[in-house]
Amino acid sequence: MRLAAKLVLISALLLISTIQPAMSIKVLDYYSFQLRGDLPTHIAVESQERIWLSLPSRMEVVLFMPKTGEMIAVSLPGLPSKILYYEGVVIVALSNAKSVAVIDPNTFEVKTFEFRANVVDMYPTKNGIWLTLPDIPQVVLFSPSEMRVLKELNLNVATGEGIIAESDSGLWVIEKSYRSLLLVDTLSGSIKTYEVGNQTYLVAPAKDGGVWAVTVEGYLIRITRDLKLVEKVALPAGTVVAPPLLSTDYGSVVYFCRPRNSAGEVFDGNVEEIRMGLASPWHPTKGPNNTFWFIDITKNAIGVVTISKPPTIKVAGVEKLTDKDFRVFAEVEDREGDLMHVMAVVEQYVGGKLIMNSTFEMGLVQGNRYAGDESIGIDNGIAMVKVVASDAVGNVVYFRAGNITIKDGVITNIELKKGEEQGTGIQIYILISELLLLIPVVLAVFYVIRRRKKPHKRK
């Protein structure tokens, strides 16, 4: 048993040494594809198992299944450029054919709709897809289900991708000089102009009908619907954002930078960024479950990044139920909504020595409040209580809730700690139950090593 205990401790120390600080941005995976030298230019995510890629050199789009590597090619009557997955169909801009292709992802049937000029940019909304036709110049709202144009706006729209965004019935468009933002009320048709003061080249929707814009000076600015500059964030030196700029559902902005091989998130005026080695992110797009996908032209692969901050434990405490029973409670919030577990950890000490510990799941009571009940197991001593919360991508945060004083088998006092001790990372008591499963494996390794060390008899 002594050997087993030592192995648990050694394994715990080895695992703890691999724990990384909690970051909002994480690279989840890379999926290699084989296209005989042909590089895709754009990507659309139908689901985490079905990814669509544009291949202009072949006049095709390819359905790629990342887990199996299977590919299915669909021929098109023009050169594909930007691609979207929208309301159960795949939309492809055909850059040399003044049209878009609408593909049924199940039957691979292709329909086309022709416009008066080439489609350069596309932006999906609940009412249809906004398309830019800068050669006319015009922006149109197109319905793939009805295969018709719902609205036409004569605007001096810039040429490029990532230059339009809709936010709460307001359509933001970069004007052709790249120095002005046009705000179109999609209900009334009225147009307002905001002068940036310098060139801007990408936009993304912001909260309350506003817009985020990237300037050539290296700033990310936020403009409100009443045309006021309310935020100006300096991006890291040397950042050139790859189109498009992407918004999350909770108010942050995600960007990718090819020259610096990086991905970043801007939230509440702060920039958090990771470097992705030699990866060169190309034409990122938003996928399900707070994932962002991109083409990596240096690896012939597709990269997947997740954006997820650790949960926040707003408050935690302990309250007495009976002489031997107590309740642990906590208020836990999670920005992205991917909270997985809220646990209570109780360590019971006698004379300063840990005698026993327990871990139990806390249930959701109401709103963001969690609670769970437990009983004391010692006659005299202290029970220290912590709350631990974790999310779907492995972020962990803990909060010291309080200490329970026990005398003659009865709870005599509860001292609340008010979060004096908080932090992120996985604690050793969370690992213990899983480390016990490693004992047979480690014993087997030690057995093999010992056998190899025995001297062989010479014949």
SULFENGI-V705132 format. One record per helix or strand of 3 or more residues. SS is the DSSP state (h for helix, s for strand). FROM is the first residue (numbers start at 1). TO is the last residue. If there is no record, write none. Layout:
SS:FROM:TO
SS:FROM:TO
This chain:
h:2:16
s:25:32
s:43:47
s:50:55
s:60:64
s:71:75
s:80:86
s:89:94
s:99:104
s:110:114
s:121:125
s:128:133
s:138:143
s:148:153
s:164:167
s:170:175
s:180:185
s:191:195
s:200:205
h:207:209
s:211:215
s:219:223
s:229:234
s:253:257
s:262:267
s:270:275
s:281:286
s:291:296
s:301:307
s:312:320
s:325:333
s:339:350
s:353:361
s:363:366
s:369:375
s:381:391
s:396:407
s:410:416
s:422:424
h:428:453
